[in-house]
Amino acid sequence: MSNRSQEIVMNRNLESALIITGTAAAALAFAAMTSAGAYAEDITIDTAPFVSSKTRAEVRAEVMGQAEQLRMAYGEAPADTPFQSSLSREQVRDEYIGSRDEVRALTGEDSGSSYLASKPARHDLMMAGSQR
């Protein structure tokens, strides 16, 4: 056998040994990870009896007194807040009709990429971290 063919055989043996060792190490690591699971114990029962410091009526009055704050915390604005528009009904309608084609183009199947590609490039954009 020539020197070159012995070298090829040795390289194959080395590759095979490395593959087998790597596979065994991966299998061992997987077995170690899956066997070390956390086991839950039984439920904990608190034997101390609960003693309320307030009556049901006191709690109810406290919650009802904070109803407005609770509504605002969840984004529910009060319905009696007056709204005053700075535009007339006709101005809003005309603006809506004027922007329908643009909205349709931007929310189309291609998400507006062909519409935006047909427009001239904007040069007033600023990248984060750039100087003004």
N, C-alpha and C positions, 0 to 999 in steps of 0.2 A: 504494500500500500504506500502510495506516495505521501510526502510530507503535507502537501496541500489537502489531500483527502482526509488525513488524520485530523488536521485542524478543523475541517468542516464537521466531522463526526464529534469531536470534542465540543465544538460550539453548540451542536444540537443537544448533546448531553447536558451541557451547562444550562441552556435555555429550558430544557425539560425539567431539570432540577429546580430552577428558579420558579417556574410556573407551578410545579407541585407544592413547593414551599409557600408561595404566595397564596395559593388556594387553601392550603391547610391553615395558614394564619388567619385568612378571612373567615373560614368556617369556625375556627376557635373563637375569634372575636364576636361573631354573630351568636354563637352558643352562649358566651359569657353575658352578652347584653340581654338576651331573651330569658335567661334563667334567673337573673337577679331582679325579678319583679317586685313591686311593692304590694303588700297584702294589707287590706283594710281590716281593722279590728271590728269588734262589735260596736253598736251605737252607744253613745254616752247619754245617759238619762240623768238630768238634773233633779235631784230629790228635794231641793229647797223649794218650798211653795212660793208662788209669785204673790207679792203684796203690792197692789197699786197705790200710788201716792195721790192719785186724782180720781174723782168719780167719773162715770161715763158722761154725764152732762158737762162737766168741766172740760173734758177732752173734746167733746163735740163743739162746744162754744169756742174753744181755742182754734180748732180747725176751720170752723165757719168764719171766724174773724180774719183768718189768713187766706181766704178763698181767692181774693184778687191777686195776692202774691203767688199763690200756687198756679193760677191760670197763666200769669205772665212768665213763670218759670218754664212752663211747657209750651210757650209760644202762642198761646191763645189770647189774642188781643181782645179787649172789651168791645162789644158790638156797638155801644153807644158813643164811640169816639167819632166826632164829626170829621168828614173828609172834604177838603176844599181843593179842587183842581185848579191849576193855573192855565189850562187849555180849555177851549170850548169843545163841545161834542163834535162839531164839524171838523175842527183841527185834528182831533184824535182820529176820526174816521178817515180823513184824507191821508194822514201819516201812515195809518195801517194799510190802506189800499196801495199807497206808494211803496211800501216795503214788502208787499206780498211776494213779488217775484224774487227779491233777494232772499227772503226767508225760505221760499220753496227751493231755491238753488242751494242754499247752505244746508238744508236738512234733507236733501235728496239722497239717492242711493250711494253716491260717491262722497257724501258728507261735505259737499261744496268744493272739492279739490279742483274740478274743471272750471267752476265759476271763479274761484280765486286765481287760478292760473290765467284766466282771460283778462284779469284786471292788472293795471300797472303795479309794479312793486312799490311797497310803502317804504319810505326812507325816514319816517318819523319814529320808527320803533327803536327801543333802547334795550340792549342786552343787560342782564344783571351783571354788576361789577364794572360796567363801562363808565367812562367819564362823561359828564353832561356837557 
